Structures are given as structure tokens and as C-alpha cells.
């Protein structure tokens, strides 16, 4: 089977003049090499395609693949992660991971929370803020947590994201709206434990591969898993493996994560982030259906490794789930 690889290489965009923050979600060469190496180890032939525009050129030239392993984050707009899957659907080429509908939905955290809430999955209240008038519908009090509605990797999350005074809320949101050219999401600040849960598979066949807790150390930005904390995780964050067999909160977090994954229609593999309230009730935070796959640094491979699942075995699980659709 010939597997094409689509990806956004961070070094390419840095060379174009984009900033480190602008390219934070793009991949390193070692990530692409890791995926390609695992696929070759599993017996697949591979073909590096590159970003969306390179994919269009290859398709127009008549190139085709049995399956495309897509990790493109895309450029511009709240539906950017859906760009490559939409192109592949147009040309009838199957691919790994979620479809354009899911990827467009889940990048917008407010829309995602509406869907999971309607499905009965526990999530906190929220308000999507585009202008000060949106605060008229705010139904909860401080402290608040504010972040961009359609970013990842902790972009826009800092110590200032925790807002303890209602009077300061509009100014904090306006700053994010201006900086990221998108609405802000306001949620109650959740003071409990935080988990990230790795999932492989699709629909009823989806299962938790492992999970880990996020514990901020003394020199971390307080109370928030921020962009800076993520970027300097080595001395700011610990990631103990969650033990659902002996930890009821961790077990509940995994149940909430799996319910959200299935309700949203996510496919093949990814992560769900869970944060608990002060009473340690796990609540859906957000989902990453295009989770990072750096063999060393990305959360999904790390938590899989903690659970005894090697990197190649993780890629095998993802590929097996995608290949089932080919039949």
C-alpha cells in the first residue's frame, strides 16, 4: 500500500518570515521522519507530499495514493485544519484522521462545546465573545478563563487568561480578539485536576490508549497550562501517568473523554483534554483530532509509551482504524 504524507513543516514557514508563535502548531522534520519510519517498519511504502498547495499540484499532475496520512494544520481561518481532507474528498483519495466536518467543528471551541453539551457530555458553561455586547448573555461569575476560540498549543493562554474581576473581562477579551482576529472563549476558571486522554479508533471501536495528568511545578505560570509552560515543559510541568484502576477521578476523566470523542465523530487517533472543577468533577475542555505525533515531545506518543504502547504500535493502531474504512 502506498501512503502519502501531508504535513506543514515548521522550518518552511519560518523561512517565509512567519514567527515562532505563528508556526507553533506546525511540525518538525523529526516528526515527519518518525511517522515515515514507523509506516515503513509496518510494511507501507511512503511518498512525502508536503503542504496543501503541494498536494494540489500533485493531484493535478495525476498522482494518487492508496491512503494519505494527513497531519496538516492548514493556513488561515477557523476551518484551516479541514483544508487537506476537503481536497482529498474532492479527488476521492482516502486519508487518515477525521473528515472536514469534524476538523472544522473541533477547531472552534465554542461550537464544539455546544455539540458535546447537547450530547450530554459534561462540560462547563461558556460564552463566545466577539464584542462587548456578547457579555449580555454571560450566565456565570468570576473567576473567568479566557482564550482564543480557535487556536491550539496554548496560544493566547497566559497568566492574564485568569480574570478575577468582571469589570476587566471585556478588555482582556478585546485584546485577544484583536491579536488573533477571532472571537474569544470565556469559561469559568476550573481549579481542579487536569488530564489529557489519548484515544485511538473510531466510533464504538474507539478506546483509550492511555492518559496522563498535567501538574504545574513551582516555577510555572500559575494555574494555567499556558503557551509558555508548554514551551518550557521540561522544568515547569510534570506528566504523571494516570491510574484509572485506582484513581476514580482519572477513570471518570477517561469516560468523559471517550464519550466526547464518539459524540463528535472523531476518527483514528487523537487527544481529549479534561479539566476538573473544584469538586474534582471532570469536564470536557477541548479535543485535538490532529494531535501532535513527534516521537519524543508530543503528548499522544508520550502517554501511549507510558501505557506500554510503542510509537510504531501507536501508528499501527491509527492505520488499522483508517484502513477499516477502505473495506
C-alpha positions as CSV (number, residue, x, y, z in Angstrom):
1,X,0.0,0.0,0.0
2,X,1.3,3.4,-1.0
3,X,0.8,6.0,1.8
4,X,1.2,9.7,1.0
5,X,2.3,12.1,3.8
6,X,0.8,15.6,4.0
7,X,2.3,18.0,6.6
8,X,3.1,21.6,7.4
9,X,6.9,21.8,8.1
10,X,7.6,24.5,10.6
11,X,11.0,25.3,9.1
12,X,9.4,26.1,5.7
13,X,7.1,28.7,7.2
14,X,9.8,30.2,9.4
15,X,11.9,30.7,6.2
16,X,8.9,32.6,4.8
17,X,9.2,35.1,7.7
18,X,6.4,33.7,10.0
19,X,7.0,34.0,13.7
20,X,7.7,31.2,16.2
21,X,4.2,31.6,17.7
22,X,2.5,31.7,14.3
23,X,4.2,28.4,13.4
24,X,3.8,26.8,16.8
25,X,1.4,24.1,15.6
26,X,3.5,23.1,12.6
27,X,5.7,20.1,12.6
28,X,9.4,19.5,12.8
29,X,11.3,17.3,10.3
30,X,11.8,14.7,13.0
31,X,8.0,14.3,13.3
32,X,7.6,13.6,9.6
33,X,10.6,11.3,9.7
34,X,9.2,9.4,12.8
35,X,5.9,8.8,11.1
36,X,7.5,7.7,7.8
37,X,9.9,5.4,9.7
38,X,7.0,3.8,11.6
39,X,5.0,3.3,8.4
40,X,8.0,1.7,6.6
41,X,8.5,-0.6,9.6
42,X,4.9,-1.6,9.3
43,X,5.4,-2.5,5.6
44,X,3.9,0.5,3.9
45,X,5.5,2.4,1.0
46,X,5.6,6.1,1.6
47,X,5.6,9.3,-0.5
48,X,6.2,12.7,1.0
49,X,3.8,15.2,-0.4
50,X,4.0,18.2,1.9
51,X,1.5,21.0,2.5
52,X,-1.9,21.7,0.9
53,X,-0.6,23.6,-2.1
54,X,1.9,20.9,-2.9
55,X,-0.9,18.3,-2.6
56,X,-3.0,20.3,-5.2
57,X,-0.1,20.3,-7.6
58,X,0.5,16.5,-7.2
59,X,-3.2,15.8,-7.7
60,X,-3.5,18.0,-10.7
61,X,-0.5,16.1,-12.2
62,X,-2.4,12.9,-11.8
63,X,-0.6,11.4,-8.7
64,X,-2.7,9.2,-6.4
65,X,-2.1,7.2,-3.2
66,X,-3.9,4.3,-1.6
67,X,-4.2,6.4,1.6
68,X,-2.9,9.7,2.8
69,X,-1.5,10.2,6.3
70,X,-2.6,13.7,7.0
71,X,-1.2,15.9,9.7
72,X,-1.6,19.3,8.0
73,X,-2.7,22.1,10.4
74,X,-3.5,24.4,7.5
75,X,-3.3,28.1,7.0
76,X,-5.9,30.8,7.7
77,X,-9.3,30.7,9.1
78,X,-11.2,28.6,11.7
79,X,-11.6,25.8,9.2
80,X,-7.9,25.6,8.3
81,X,-7.5,22.0,9.6
82,X,-10.2,20.9,7.2
83,X,-8.5,22.1,4.0
84,X,-6.5,19.0,3.2
85,X,-9.2,16.5,3.9
86,X,-11.7,18.5,1.8
87,X,-9.2,18.5,-1.1
88,X,-8.7,14.7,-0.8
89,X,-12.5,14.2,-0.6
90,X,-12.9,16.2,-3.8
91,X,-10.4,13.8,-5.6
92,X,-11.7,10.7,-3.9
93,X,-8.5,9.9,-2.1
94,X,-8.9,8.2,1.3
95,X,-7.0,9.6,4.3
96,X,-6.1,9.0,7.9
97,X,-7.9,11.0,10.7
98,X,-11.1,13.0,10.8
99,X,-13.1,14.4,8.0
100,X,-13.6,18.1,7.1
101,X,-16.8,18.5,9.1
102,X,-15.1,17.3,12.3
103,X,-11.9,19.2,11.8
104,X,-13.8,22.5,11.1
105,X,-16.1,22.0,14.1
106,X,-13.5,21.0,16.6
107,X,-11.1,23.9,15.9
108,X,-13.9,26.2,17.1
109,X,-14.0,25.5,20.8
110,X,-17.4,27.2,21.3
111,X,-19.1,25.2,18.6
112,X,-17.5,22.0,19.9
113,X,-18.8,22.6,23.4
114,X,-22.3,23.2,22.1
115,X,-22.2,19.8,20.4
116,X,-20.8,17.9,23.3
117,X,-23.2,19.6,25.7
118,X,-26.2,18.6,23.5
119,X,-24.8,15.0,23.5
120,X,-24.9,15.0,27.3
121,X,-21.1,15.1,27.8
122,X,-20.2,17.1,30.9
123,X,-18.6,20.5,30.0
124,X,-18.5,23.9,31.7
125,X,-20.7,26.8,30.8
126,X,-19.2,29.3,28.3
127,X,-19.6,32.4,26.3
128,X,-18.2,33.2,22.9
129,X,-17.1,36.8,22.8
130,X,-16.7,38.8,19.6
131,X,-17.7,42.2,21.1
132,X,-18.7,43.6,24.5
133,X,-22.4,43.1,23.6
134,X,-21.8,39.3,24.0
135,X,-21.3,39.7,27.7
136,X,-25.1,40.4,28.0
137,X,-25.5,36.6,27.8
138,X,-22.9,35.7,30.4
139,X,-24.6,33.5,33.0
140,X,-21.7,32.8,35.4
141,X,-19.5,34.8,37.6
142,X,-15.7,35.1,38.2
143,X,-13.1,33.9,38.2
144,X,-13.2,33.5,34.4
145,X,-10.8,31.8,32.0
146,X,-10.3,33.5,28.6
147,X,-8.6,32.1,25.5
148,X,-8.9,32.4,21.7
149,X,-11.7,30.3,20.3
150,X,-9.8,28.6,17.5
151,X,-6.1,28.2,18.5
152,X,-4.0,25.3,19.8
153,X,-0.7,24.7,21.6
154,X,-1.7,27.1,24.3
155,X,-1.6,30.1,22.0
156,X,-3.2,33.1,23.7
157,X,-3.2,31.4,27.1
158,X,-1.1,33.2,29.8
159,X,-1.4,34.2,33.4
160,X,-3.7,37.0,32.2
161,X,-6.2,34.4,31.0
162,X,-7.5,34.1,34.5
163,X,-9.7,37.1,35.0
164,X,-11.0,37.6,38.6
165,X,-12.9,40.9,38.1
166,X,-15.9,41.1,35.8
167,X,-15.0,44.7,35.0
168,X,-11.7,43.6,33.4
169,X,-13.3,40.9,31.3
170,X,-14.1,43.0,28.2
171,X,-10.7,44.5,27.9
172,X,-9.0,41.1,28.2
173,X,-11.3,39.6,25.6
174,X,-10.8,42.6,23.2
175,X,-7.0,42.2,23.4
176,X,-7.3,38.5,22.3
177,X,-9.9,39.3,19.6
178,X,-7.5,42.0,18.2
179,X,-4.4,39.9,18.4
180,X,-5.8,36.7,16.9
181,X,-8.5,38.1,14.6
182,X,-11.1,35.7,16.0
183,X,-13.6,35.6,18.9
184,X,-12.5,34.7,22.5
185,X,-14.0,31.9,24.6
186,X,-15.0,32.7,28.2
187,X,-15.4,29.8,30.6
188,X,-15.5,29.6,34.4
189,X,-12.0,29.1,35.7
190,X,-11.7,25.4,36.8
191,X,-9.5,24.9,39.8
192,X,-9.3,21.1,39.8
193,X,-7.0,18.5,38.3
194,X,-6.2,18.4,34.6
195,X,-5.8,15.4,32.3
196,X,-5.1,14.7,28.7
197,X,-6.5,11.4,27.3
198,X,-5.2,9.6,24.3
199,X,-7.7,7.8,22.1
200,X,-7.3,5.5,19.1
201,X,-10.1,4.1,16.9
202,X,-13.4,5.3,15.5
203,X,-16.9,5.2,16.8
204,X,-17.8,2.3,19.1
205,X,-14.4,0.8,18.4
206,X,-12.6,3.8,19.8
207,X,-10.7,3.2,23.1
208,X,-8.5,5.0,25.5
209,X,-4.8,4.2,24.8
210,X,-3.7,6.0,28.0
211,X,-3.9,9.2,29.9
212,X,-1.7,11.4,32.0
213,X,-2.2,14.3,34.4
214,X,-0.8,17.8,33.9
215,X,0.9,19.0,37.1
216,X,2.4,22.6,37.1
217,X,5.6,23.0,39.1
218,X,6.6,25.9,41.3
219,X,8.3,27.9,38.6
220,X,5.4,27.6,36.1
221,X,2.9,30.3,35.3
222,X,0.3,29.7,38.0
223,X,-3.0,28.0,37.4
224,X,-2.8,27.7,33.6
225,X,-1.3,25.3,31.1
226,X,-0.1,28.2,29.1
227,X,1.8,28.7,25.9
228,X,5.0,29.5,27.9
229,X,4.5,26.5,30.2
230,X,4.1,24.2,27.3
231,X,7.1,25.6,25.5
232,X,9.3,25.1,28.7
233,X,7.7,22.0,30.0
234,X,11.0,20.4,30.9
235,X,11.3,22.4,34.1
236,X,7.7,23.7,34.6
237,X,5.5,20.7,34.2
238,X,5.3,17.1,35.3
239,X,3.1,14.5,33.5
240,X,2.5,11.5,35.8
241,X,0.7,8.6,34.2
242,X,-3.0,8.5,35.2
243,X,-4.1,5.3,37.0
244,X,-7.8,4.8,36.4
245,X,-7.8,1.4,38.1
246,X,-7.0,3.1,41.4
247,X,-8.0,6.7,40.8
248,X,-11.7,7.3,40.4
249,X,-11.2,10.9,39.1
250,X,-8.9,9.6,36.4
251,X,-11.3,6.9,35.5
252,X,-14.2,9.4,35.2
253,X,-12.0,11.7,33.1
254,X,-11.3,8.9,30.6
255,X,-15.1,8.2,30.4
256,X,-15.8,11.8,29.6
257,X,-13.1,11.9,27.0
258,X,-14.3,8.8,25.2
259,X,-17.9,10.0,25.3
260,X,-16.8,13.3,23.7
261,X,-14.7,11.6,21.0
262,X,-17.6,9.4,20.0
263,X,-20.2,12.2,20.1
264,X,-18.0,14.5,17.8
265,X,-17.3,11.7,15.3
266,X,-13.6,11.9,15.6
267,X,-11.6,9.1,13.9
268,X,-8.4,7.0,14.1
269,X,-6.5,8.8,16.9
270,X,-6.1,12.0,18.9
271,X,-6.4,13.5,22.4
272,X,-9.1,14.9,24.6
273,X,-8.3,17.5,27.3
274,X,-10.2,17.3,30.6
275,X,-10.2,19.7,33.5
276,X,-12.0,19.2,36.8
277,X,-13.9,21.8,38.8
278,X,-13.1,22.5,42.4
279,X,-15.1,19.4,43.5
280,X,-13.0,17.2,41.1
281,X,-15.8,16.6,38.6
282,X,-14.2,16.0,35.2
283,X,-15.4,18.4,32.4
284,X,-14.7,18.3,28.7
285,X,-12.3,21.1,27.8
286,X,-11.3,20.5,24.1
287,X,-10.4,17.8,21.6
288,X,-7.4,17.5,19.3
289,X,-8.3,15.2,16.4
290,X,-4.9,16.1,14.8
291,X,-2.8,15.5,17.8
292,X,1.0,16.0,17.6
293,X,3.0,12.9,16.7
294,X,6.5,13.9,17.5
295,X,8.0,10.6,18.7
296,X,9.8,12.4,21.7
297,X,7.8,15.5,22.7
298,X,4.2,15.1,21.7
299,X,1.6,14.2,24.3
300,X,-0.1,11.3,22.5
301,X,3.1,9.3,21.9
302,X,4.3,10.1,25.4
303,X,1.1,8.8,27.1
304,X,1.0,5.8,24.8
305,X,4.6,5.0,25.8
306,X,3.6,5.3,29.5
307,X,0.9,2.7,28.8
308,X,3.3,0.3,27.1
309,X,2.4,1.2,23.6
310,X,5.4,1.9,21.4
311,X,5.4,4.6,18.8
312,X,5.2,2.1,15.9
313,X,2.4,0.3,17.7
314,X,0.5,3.6,18.1
315,X,0.9,4.3,14.3
316,X,-0.3,0.8,13.7
317,X,-3.5,1.4,15.7
318,X,-4.1,4.6,13.8
319,X,-3.5,2.9,10.4
320,X,-5.7,-0.1,11.3
321,X,-8.6,2.2,12.1
322,X,-8.2,4.2,8.9
323,X,-7.7,1.1,6.8
324,X,-11.0,-0.4,8.0
325,X,-12.8,2.4,6.0
326,X,-11.1,1.2,2.8
327,X,-13.0,-2.1,3.1
